[in-house]
Amino acid sequence: MNISSATALVLSLVTAPTTAVPAWAAAYDKALIASDVRDWEQARALFQKADSNRRGDSEKPSNVGGEEWRGGAPYSPRFAGSYAGYRLALETADSGARIELLKQVDNELNSQLRTGHESAEAVGVLRQVQTLRRNTVGLADTNKKLQGSKLDWTVDTDFMLPEDRGLAAAVRTDAAGSEGAPAGLLSAGDPRISGPLSTRNTGSTVEKRRTKFALLIGNSEGGIARDRLPFAAADATMMQEALTLSAGYDPANIELVVNSTSSEILKAAESLSNRMPKEATLLIFFAGSGVQIGGQDWLVGADTVDPSDPSTMLSKRDLLSVFSAKSPQMFLFFEAGRKMDRGRCFGQEIPESGATSQMMGTLPGATALGSVGAEQAHGLFALAMKRVLSDLQSNEVPIMEFGWLVFNAMRSGSNDAAVGRRVQTPTLPVLNFMARDARF
């Protein structure tokens, strides 16, 4: 090849047309990155920018450069922008600004639903927004319209946090009526979540596993009286029985602390850690009052008087650090009210180190409720956990399957009226360095 022909070839390659990424796709992709790091203000702005470049949400696959964009995922800039606004509102400290943002999101989601974009995700977020801004008239109207909704619109959910995906599942349950669970919910042994439960026992107790340990905390005392859970101590005691009979926990490997100070809780945790081998399984159940101060979750001690002073509280971070040297898989369950305070609430801190799963008994801004039985009041979350463990009778319970079953028990109800129907929604487990079928 001579020089002139080689030069011509290079020029042809340089000047050949290249496929430019459309502005809407570039903005949407950047918005997804922002949502991954929970920069909701940036995510909302970028989703809105994507919508300005390509108007309206679409269920159909999009084409970029002759290929399906994001594997055929829906294009949902309007719903995504509203969702980012909801998350941003939760983190907004100024109450006036938070309420105004929630009002905007309320209007946006209602507008999307009126255009026929009836997704369970949009209805779920809308109901939470209306609850947070105390729009009781709007919430009643949303629930009334739900009975005739098809919920047949598909949205992108890649930007949604795991705990918020339960909002959509709650909508599907409510739309399906009170009898049974909708097709969107998963049952034990569903292959989409995990394999079948590996160990079942039809007898009165399940075979014990020496590598399984539990710290059960129930504080009915401490903090402001209106935030206390009168059934917290009873729930921790009930969980001890459930784990022993139905989940393969040896009583010697369980520390039960009720109505205790932060120092007493810490002492019990240290005692349990000293008995644990490396890489054991650890379940922590806490029922009581919790607050978030300075970006950290704090467990209220029995001697706590001022809920704004953490000196008599135990931070979740410090509690988990007691076990860090043993590198256990930690399964965390919290039954506590999650009242919003300056844009923050208990449970928003997600453990960042170690293999952990965190499941909250209720959604942000909501209260942990109880049910009065024949003899003793118990929390709805603890009752659902006990019932699911009793049904499974296994010493290897897959965490995500368990989370869905507890969710189903609380939302769709059962023959056991004590568990309740639709009055409280738990989050799904949020996993960190842990597989969906990790077992406890």
N, C-alpha and C positions, 0 to 999 in steps of 0.2 A: 504493500500500500504506500503510495507516494505521500508527500507532506500535505499537499493540497487536499487530497481525498480524506486523509486522517483528520485535518482541521475541520473539514466539512462535517465529518461524523461527530466530532466533539461539539461543534456548534449546534448540530441537530439535537444532541442529547441535552445540551444546556437550555436550548430554547423550546424543547418539547413541552407541551402543556402539562401542568401538574394538577392533581385534584385538590382543590382547596376545601378545608373543613368549613361547612356553613357556620355562620355566626351563631345561629341558634344552638347548634350542636356543641360548639366550643364553649359557649356560656353555660350550657346544661352540664357538660362534663366538669367544668370548673366548680359548679355549684355542688356536684356530688362530692368532690374532693373537700370542699369547705364543710359539708355536712359530716363527712367522716371524722373531722377533727372538732366537730360541734361548734363551728363558727357560724351560728345561725343567722346573724345579721348579714354576713357576706353571702351565705347560701341563699337567703331570701332575695337579696338584691340581684344575684346572678340568675336565679330561676325566673325572676320577673324580666330580666334582660333577655333571656331566651324566649319568653313569651312575646316580648315586643318585636322580636325578629321573626317569629313564626307563631302566629296567633292560635290559641286554643289547644286543649289537650286532645290526644288521639290514642285510641287503643291499638291501632294498626301499626305494624312494623314500619320503621322509617328507613329510607335508603340514603346512604352517603357514599359517594364515589363508586356506585355500582354494587355496594355490599350492605347487608343489613346492619343498621346502627345498633350497637350494644346487644347483639344477638337477638334482635327482634323485640326488645323491651318496649313497653308503652312509652309515649312521650307525654309527661304530666307536669309541665311547668307551673300551671295554675294551682293544682292541688299541692305540689311540692312547695311552692312559695307560701301557701297558706299553712302548711305543716311547719315550715321553718319559722313562720311568724308565731305559731303556737309555742314552739320550743323557746323562741327568743323571749316571749312574754313570761315564761316560767322563770327566766333568768334575769328579768328586769326588776331592779330593786325599787324604783319609784312606783308607788301604787297607782298614781294617776296615769302614768305612761303605760303601765302594764294593762290597766283596764281599757285604755283607748286602743291599744294594739289588739287585745282580745276582741274588742268590738269590730275592728276592721276584719279580722280573721273570720268572725261570726258571719259578717256580711258576705265575704268572699266565698265561703263554703256554701252558704245558702244559695248564692248566685249559681255556683257550679251544679248544685243539685237541681235547681230549676231548669237547667238546660238539658236535663236527662242524664247527667253524669252521676248516676246513683251507685256509688261504690260504698262498700261496708267501711272502708278506711275513712272516707270523707265524713260519713255519718258518725263514726266513732270519735273522730277528732272534734267534730262539731259539738257533739254532746258533752265532751270534756270541756271545751271552750265555754259553752253555755253554763256549765256547772260552776266553773271558776269565776265567771263574771256575774253569777247569780241571776242569769236570765231565765227565770222559772217559766215565764210565758213561752219563750222560744223553745225551751227544752221540752215542755209539754207538747208543743206543736210538732217538734221533730219526732218525738216518740209516737205520736198519733199517726203521722205520715209513714212511719216505719212499717206499720202493719200492712200497707199496700205497696211497699217498695219492692222492686224486683232485685235490687242489689246486683245487677248484671253488668255493671261497668267495671272495667279492669284498669287499675292505675299502677304506676311504677311504685315500688316500695323499698328500693335500695337505700334510700336516705332515711328511712324510719328506724328509730331505736327499737331494740327487741321488746322493751317493756310496753311500747305503744302499739305493737302488733296485736296485743290482747284486746285493744279497743275495738278492732274490726271483728274479732272472734265473738266479742260480747254482743255486737250488733247482729251478727248472723244468728246467734242463739236466741236473742229476743225476737227477731223477725220470724223464726221458725215456730214460735209459740212455746208453751210451757212443757209440752210433752217431748222428752227426748232431746238429743243434741243434733244440730245441723250437720250436713255433710262436711262442712269446713273444719269441724273439730276432729281430733284424732283420738283413737281409743287404744287401750293397752295392746301391745304387740304389733301396732301398725308399722309396717316395714319402712315407711317414710321417716320415722323417728329413730327406730333401733330394731334390733332383733327381738325375738320373744324373750320374756323374762327368763333368766337362766335357772333360777332356783325358786321353786314354789313348794309350799308345805301345807298340806290339808289338815294338819294337826292343830293343836291349840297354840303352839309356839313354833317359831322358825329357828333353824339351826344357827347358833351363834358364830360370829366371825371375830377372831381375836384382834384383827387389824382395824376394827371399826370403833370409833370413839365419838362421844357426844358431850357438848356443853349446853345445858338447858337453863335459861335465865328467865325468871318471871318476876317482874316488879310491879306490884299493884300499888305501891306507895312511892312518894317522891314527886317533886315538880308541882305544877299547878293542878289543883283538884279536878278542874274540868277536862284536863288532858289525860288523866289517869285511866288505866284499863282495870276495872275492878276484878276482871276474870284472868288477869295475866299470870298470877301465881298458880292458879288452878290449871291453866293451859300448859305451863311448863311441866307440872306434875303429870298431867294427862299424856303429854308427849313422851315422858319417860316410860310409861306403861306401853304406849303404842310401839315405840322403838324396840322395847324388850320382847314383846309378844309377837310382833308382826314384821320386824325388819332385821332381826339377827344381831342386835346389840346386847352385849354382855352387861348386866347391871354394874359390874365392877369397873366398866369402862365409861360410865356415865357420871358426870358431875351435875348435880341439880342444885341451883342456888335461887332462892326466892326471897323477895323483899330485902335485898342486900345492897350494901353500899358499893361504890365503885372499887374500893380497895378489896372488899370481900370477893367481888366478882373476879378481879385480877388474880387474887390468891388462888381461887378455884381453878382458873385457867392455867396458872403455872403448875399446880398440882397435877392436872390432867396431862399437860405437855410433858412433864417429867416421866409419866408412865407410858407415853406413846413411843412406838418405834419409828424409824425413818419411813417416810412415804406412806403413812397410814391414811385412813379415811376419817375425816373429821366433820361432824355435823354440828352447827351452832344454831340454836333456836333462841330468839329473844322476843319476849312479849313484855310490853311496857311503854314508857314514854321515851321518845327520841327527838332530838333537835339537830339542826345544822348550824354551826357557828364557824365562821372563818373558812368556809369551804369544806369543813369536815363534819362527819356524822358523829354525834355523841349520844351515848346511852345514859339516860337519867338514873342516878342512884337513888336508893330509898331515902337517903338523907338530903337530897337536893331540895333546896327551897327556892332559889332564884334560877329560872330556866335560861337566863341569859349569862349566867356565870358557870363556866365549865369546870371550876375547881373541884366540885364534888361529883363530876361525871367521868365516864370512861369513854375515850374516843374509840371508835371502831378500829381505827388504824393501830392504836396501841394494843387493843385486844388481839388482833390478828398477828401482830408482830411477836407475841408470846410464842406462837407456834411456828414461826418462820424457819427456825433452825431444823425442824423436823421435816420440812418440805411436804406437808400433807396435801391431799386434795380436800379443799374446804367447801362445804355446801352450807350456805348461809340463808336463813329464813327469818324474816323480821315481821312481827305483828305489832304495828304501832301506827298511830295517827300520823298523817303527813300534811298537816296544815301549812299553807304557804306563809312565809314570813320574809318580807323584802325580796320576793322573787325566788326564795330557796325553800327547800323542805327536806326533812329527814329521808335518807335513802337515795339522794341524788349523787352521793359519792360512790363511785364504783372502784373496788379494789384494783390496783394497777400492777401488783406483783403476785406471783404464785398462781397456782391453778385454783380458781375460785368460781363458784356459781352463787348468784345473789337473787333471791326471790322476795318480793315485798308483798305483804298481805293486802295492800290496797294501792290505788293510783295516787299520783301527786294531787294534793289539795283535798283528799278525801279522809274519812274517819274510819278507824278500825271498829267494827261493830261486833256485838255479842248476841247470843241467844240464850234464853233461860230455859233450861231443861227441867226434868222432874226434880233434880236435887241440886244441881250446880250450874251457874252461868259459865259459858265458854265462848271464846272468840270464834267467829265464823271461819276464819282462816285455819285456826288450829283444828277445829272440828272437821274441816274438809281434808286436811292433811291426815288426820287420824283415820278417817273413813277410807281414803285411798290406800293407805298402808295396810289397813285391815283387809281390803279387797284383794290386794296384790299378794300378800303373804310371801314376801321375797326378801332375801338378804343381799340382793343385787338389783337395786331399783334404778333404772336409767333416768337421769335427771330431767331431760326435756320431756320425756313421756310422762313422768310424774307431774311436772309443771302443768302440762295440758290437762291431765286428769283432775288435778286440784282446781284448775280454772273451770273445767266443765262442771265439777261438783258444786262450785259456788255460783255459777251463772245459770245453769239449766235446772238446778234443783234436783231433788231425788225423793224417794219415799221417806227419807229421813228429814223431816221438816226442820230439824234443828240446824241443818246446814244452810238453809235459807235459799231464796231464789232471787237472783238478779239485783240484790240490794248492795252488793259489794263486789268489786272486780279486782282480783290480784294481778300483779305483773307476771309475765313469763320469766323464767330464769335468764339472767344476763350472765353469759359465760366469758371467762377470761383465762386463756391458755388451758381450756378444758374442752373435751369432745362432747358433742350433743348426747352421746350415749354413755358418758361417764356414770359410774354406778356408786350408790351409797347404801 
